[in-house]
Amino acid sequence: MDPKVYYDAAYARKGNCAMRPRWVYERWFRCLGQAKPHQSMLDVGCGTGLLLQVADGYGMITTGLDLSDEAVKLSRKNSPHSTVVQGNGEHLPFLDKQFDYVCCVGSLEHYRDPAQGLRELVRVAKDDAKFLIVLPNDNYLFWKLKKIQKGTAQREFEVLKNLAGWKRFLVDCGLEILEIHQDRYPAQELKIFQYKNPYTIARRLLYKLIWWLMPLNLTYQFVFVLKKSTAPL
């Protein structure tokens, strides 16, 4: 299936439920440090526009791009002060060194050419820009334990790497890693005490405990905070 067709259908059907709730984007945004009003932020693969909404609330100048026309409509509705355009992340319609912050959360791994997409993120970022990039883990613990097929519902067009693989990928494209955080959302969203069955409660508590003890290399997704590398490629 054509990715654009897939995402148009997903956003038209699910709306805001197609992606994470707002509080997740708020947490990811805080990983970038102290935001300053009037600084510029680009979110590539902006989806529902909730990361744009968060940044706009801090007084930033926000721009979003998404492959899906339906996502663009949704982003414009959720973040009306943002400039949101339809486009391909592998060929960004922006100037060199334009943005103070560049984000791509849960999108880059779905590109036909992720390396080209990453080079475009680097191109449009200022020399002192910060990057927020979220990428999935090929070595995720629960894919291994459950022996299920790896990947998300979009696995038809999804690249997976382990922690070492993504590190090499990011560095090879001209970035320096500042921080790596775990995406704990799958455990944080899990409801426990709405159930009356003690077995269900115990099983879900165990799941949460495993999540909080899980080492970084086995987590679901990596939340990378980066900057441009000063080392020669």
Residue, then its C-alpha position, 0 to 999 in steps of 0.5 A: m500500500d502507498p504510505k500516503v494512502y495508509y496514513d490518510a485513511a488512518y487519520a480520517r478514521k481515528g482523528n486524534c486517537a491515531m497518535r499519542p495523547r498530548w501529555v506524551y508530547e509535553r514530556w518529549f518536548r521537555c527533553l529539549g530543555q528550556a524553550k525560549p519564546h520566538q525560537s523556531m521549531l519544525d516537526v516533520g511527520c507532525g501527525t495530529g499536531l499535538l507537539l506543535q500545540v505544546a511548543d506553541g504554548y511556550g511561545m515558539i514559532t512552530t512549523g509542521l510537515d506531514l505526508s498525509d493531507e488528513a494529518v495536515k488538516l488535523s494539525r492545523k485544527n489542533s495548533p492553529h497558530s502553526t504553519v503546517v504544510q503537506g510534503n515529503g520528509e525526504h525533500l523538505p521545502f525549507l531553507d538551509k539552517q532555518f530552525d532552532y529545533v527540529c523534531c521527528v517523532g515516530s516518523l523517520e523509520h517509515y521513510r523509503d530512505p531514512a538516511q535521506g530524511l535524516r540528512e534533510l533534518v540536519r540541512v534545515a537545522k541551524d548550527d546550534a539547533k537541537f533535535l528530538i528524534v524518536l525511533p523504534n527498537d528492533n530488540y524490544l523485550f516484549w516482541k522477544l518474549k511474546k515471539i510476535q512479529k516485530g514492528t507496528a501496524q505500519r510494518e510494511f514500510e518500517v525500518l527497525k534497528n537496535l540501540a547500537g544500529w540507531k546510534r551509528f545511523l544518527v552519527d553517520c548522518g552528522l549528529e551527536i547524541l546528547e541524551i537517550h530516554q526510554d519511551r515508557y508510554p506503553a506501560q504508563e497508559l496501562k489501566i490496572f485497578q479498573y479491573k476486579n479480577p486479581y489475576t488481571i491486576a497482578r499481571r498488569l502490575l508485573y508488566k509495569l514493574i518489568w517496564w520500569l526495570m527494563p534496560l535501555n537496550l530492550t525498551y520499546q522506542f528510543v527518545f534521542v536528543l541530539k545536536k549537529s556534530t562538529a567532527p568531520l564526516 
